[in-house]
């Protein structure tokens, strides 16, 4: 019996040993599988302002929501009304909100406006509606964009297969700041200290994408205040986000 088992063991080794003598080893990079399945990403874009009296509760709620798994939160400060000292307002935030206004058809612009997955909008401090929208956003099964550090400020990201329905897809890179607390010294929030989460400092158009799997490299060019980078793919016609991913700066 022992001889029989030994013979089977040697027979099993023979083809591996024979082929290994002439084999060329090719390194293969396989991304590690998460220990537990991650829920589909949901993207929250909060259009807010330091001068908005109703915005601090929405800014605080953003800090709570981004603690959830796979929730990508971006605080975009508009510049059509803002404070003069240490302003966070950006023209690209005002332009992005205006684009959503045209796509969603939600009437006059306002703050704090929360846009979920690029097509659902609500008042940013209404916690119940925000939580319900996140659940609805999970059901949309936005695909995950895997972002991997390539050293320093360089990253690579992998885009999955996406059906665009014939519409063009736009790719965006958002650089966001680490949480920051700021004392407001003027305007409607005079005397308050507000903590802002994931304030978008740069938004870069990475061009269009046809929905086929591909990998690309980017350079985040981080500044000291930055906290991470997010990649968003969205339908250029409807604004709906079809894939997204984010990673914090090391």
TATAJO-V205898 format. One record per helix or strand. SS is the DSSP state (H for helix, E for strand). FROM is the first residue (numbers start at 0). LEN is the number of residues. If there is no record, write none. Layout:
SS | FROM | LEN
SS | FROM | LEN
This chain:
H | 1 | 19
E | 41 | 7
H | 54 | 11
E | 70 | 7
H | 90 | 14
E | 112 | 4
E | 119 | 4
H | 126 | 13
E | 142 | 2
E | 145 | 6
E | 153 | 6
E | 168 | 9
E | 179 | 4
H | 186 | 3
E | 192 | 4
E | 198 | 11
E | 213 | 6
E | 225 | 10
E | 240 | 8
